[in-house]
Amino acid sequence: MKTFLNSPIKESTRGILYLCEYNYREQTIRVVREIQFDNPGDALNAYANIHNPESQMAMGKTELQFLDDLTTLHANLNNPKWVQSLRDYL
């Protein structure tokens, strides 16, 4: 599996933070940067402290949990209805 920006995912990765930009007029989202974490707690801490409300995160204690959460996040980022619903929270 690869990241949303098509980068390889390290085997030790258990969390990923996508820094995103949301276009309110077109109601679209664009991933502009990604950061991989070996520890899901570090991913959560970075997500909680980032000054970018459009950011998205996936994490899991195990590789399987992480990849499952990441698969769901990728599906959501490609789902126009889900992306449009973000505007209510941003």
C-alpha positions as CSV (number, residue, x, y, z in Angstrom):
1,M,0.0,0.0,0.0
2,K,1.1,3.6,-0.6
3,T,0.2,6.9,0.9
4,F,-2.3,9.3,-0.6
5,L,0.6,11.1,-2.4
6,N,1.8,7.7,-3.7
7,S,4.8,7.4,-1.4
8,P,5.9,4.0,0.0
9,I,4.7,3.3,3.5
10,K,7.5,2.1,5.8
11,E,6.8,-1.3,7.4
12,S,7.1,0.3,10.9
13,T,4.6,3.0,10.2
14,R,1.6,3.0,12.6
15,G,0.3,6.5,12.0
16,I,0.2,9.0,9.2
17,L,-0.8,12.7,9.2
18,Y,-2.0,14.3,6.0
19,L,-1.7,18.1,5.9
20,C,-4.5,19.2,3.7
21,E,-6.0,22.3,2.1
22,Y,-9.8,22.5,1.8
23,N,-11.3,24.5,-1.1
24,Y,-14.6,25.9,0.3
25,R,-15.9,27.2,-3.1
26,E,-15.4,23.8,-4.8
27,Q,-15.8,21.7,-1.7
28,T,-12.7,19.7,-2.4
29,I,-9.7,18.6,-0.4
30,R,-6.0,18.3,-1.4
31,V,-3.3,16.6,0.5
32,V,-0.2,18.8,0.4
33,R,2.1,17.0,2.8
34,E,2.3,13.8,4.7
35,I,4.2,12.7,7.8
36,Q,4.6,9.0,8.8
37,F,5.0,7.9,12.4
38,D,6.2,4.7,13.9
39,N,4.1,5.3,17.0
40,P,0.4,6.0,16.8
41,G,0.6,8.2,19.9
42,D,3.1,10.4,18.2
43,A,0.7,10.7,15.2
44,L,-2.2,11.6,17.5
45,N,-0.1,14.2,19.3
46,A,1.0,15.8,16.0
47,Y,-2.6,15.9,14.8
48,A,-3.8,17.4,18.0
49,N,-1.2,20.2,17.9
50,I,-1.2,21.0,14.2
51,H,-2.7,24.4,13.3
52,N,-4.5,23.1,10.2
53,P,-8.1,22.0,10.8
54,E,-8.2,20.4,7.4
55,S,-5.6,17.8,8.4
56,Q,-6.5,14.2,8.4
57,M,-5.0,11.2,10.3
58,A,-4.9,7.4,10.3
59,M,-3.4,5.3,13.0
60,G,-3.4,1.8,14.6
61,K,-1.6,-0.1,17.2
62,T,-0.9,-2.9,14.8
63,E,0.0,-2.8,11.1
64,L,-3.4,-4.4,10.2
65,Q,-5.3,-1.8,12.3
66,F,-3.3,1.0,10.8
67,L,-3.8,-0.2,7.2
68,D,-7.5,-0.7,7.8
69,D,-7.8,2.9,9.1
70,L,-5.7,4.2,6.2
71,T,-7.8,2.4,3.7
72,T,-10.9,4.0,5.2
73,L,-9.3,7.4,5.1
74,H,-8.3,7.1,1.5
75,A,-11.8,6.0,0.6
76,N,-13.2,9.1,2.4
77,L,-10.8,11.5,0.7
78,N,-12.0,10.1,-2.6
79,N,-15.7,10.4,-1.7
80,P,-17.1,13.8,-2.7
81,K,-20.0,13.6,-0.3
82,W,-17.7,12.9,2.6
83,V,-15.3,15.7,1.6
84,Q,-18.3,18.2,1.2
85,S,-19.5,17.3,4.7
86,L,-16.1,18.5,6.1
87,R,-17.1,22.1,5.6
88,D,-19.6,21.8,8.5
89,Y,-16.7,21.1,10.8
90,L,-14.0,23.5,9.5
